[in-house]
């Protein structure tokens, strides 16, 4: 039986050592790089049939040298690091891994939402520092604590994760507005669909679950922010470049945006001059929403399904 050459360009992101690559050995000779330097990618893929990439770019320059490539799979849902149009010209299958982290990302969005509504860090410090309720001078509104029930959550992007997060928000007693490329009217399961401008202007909290495209890049800029409610809170677990980070930081400093919770940044890891780092009312987590053990196990299984499907049919199972 023929064995294919599989190269993993940046495997450490998905498997830092607690999972096994052995499930791919049935069909492939596998070479795993923890993180391949970008300037070595083209050379390293010259003999590869299959490639898995997390954030390493597969562009025209790489494809010009990697002439044996048959399938490229993103190791995750996003595939903006792959030049899909160039791959299609060359007959290379491009796949992603949809839905593997739906529960994990929705749970992370919930964590950010709760953190924006309840200032757990300062309340914890208060308990440890002896500033307990009942102590003279204690002032209840000193730190943030508001009920989410009755507030309006706007969900921008209503795919699997947006749908799951909407159900969570409904369970908290929130009113939920949603918008997507395919639906801007009607209602379903307690969610009201509307045009983006109505969602933006009527939501107390807005959570972004849209893909990064030419239309959504820097979608959240000063113009859009000006149409939001004063004191709105924003959540982003999609892609960092959906935000114009300078404009968001300015709105955080002015109070137009009361708080922000992001698991993604335009450049990752965070650059020292990222303006959001200087905003005390911005919660930043290190793009970890997808990294639960359970999600990564599903991811590995679905990567294998892409290869099995290609070998059997010439097409990946989760094609983009």
C-alpha positions, 0 to 999 in steps of 0.5 A: 500500500502506498504511503503518502508524505504528510508534513505538519508545519506547526504541530506544537500549537495543536499537540504540545505532547499530550496527544499522539500523531500515530493515527496518521501512520497507517497511511502516511510517513509523517514529519512533524515540526513544532513550528517551522520558520516561514522562510523554510516552509517551501523547502520543507514541503517539496516532497509532501503530499499532504500538509497540516498547518495551524498558522504557517502561511501556504502561499504562491511562493510555497506552492511553486516549490511544493509541486507534489501537494495534493491536500492542505488542511488547516488545523482548525476552523480558520483557513485565511493562512492558505491561498485557496484560490491559488490551490484551486488553480493547481487542483489542490484540495483545501480543507478545514476542521469545522465545529470541533471547538464549538463548545469550547469557544462558546464556553470561552465567550461565556467566560468573557461575558461573565467577566465583563458583568462581574469584576471577579478579580477585584472582588477576589482581592477585596476578600483577600484584603479584608474588605468584606461586605459589612466593613465600614466604608464598603461601597457596593458599586465600587466594582462592576456587578450587573445582572445579565438577565434582561440585557440585549446580546447581539451576536454578529455571525450565526454559525455553529459557535454563534448558535451555541452561544445564543442558547447560553445567553438565552439561558441567562435570561438575555434578549438575543439579536443575531445577524449573519450573511444568510439571515437578517430577519425572522426569529427562531428559538428565542433569537431575533434576526435583524440587519447588522445596523439594528444589532449594532445600535440596540445591543448592550453586549456584542459578541463577534463570531464571524470569519475574517474576510475582506468585508469583516477585516477591521469591521469594528472601527470608529465609524461602527463604534459611533453607532453603538450604545454608550457603555457597550461591551464587546467580545471577540473570539473570532479573529483579531483583525475583525477589530481595528484595535487602535479605534477600539482602544480609544473607545475603551479609554473614552468610555464609549465601550465600557469593557471588552473581552478578546481571545484573539488579536490582529497579530499573535502573540501580542506585540508590545505596542498593541494598544489594547494591552494598555486598557485596564477595561480590556480582558485579553486571553491568548487565543486559547478558546479552542485548546481544551483537550476534548476539542483537540482530540476531535480536531485530530480525528477530523484531520484523519477523516480528511486524509481518509476521504482523500485517499478513498475519493480524491476529495477531503471530507471537510472541504472549503 
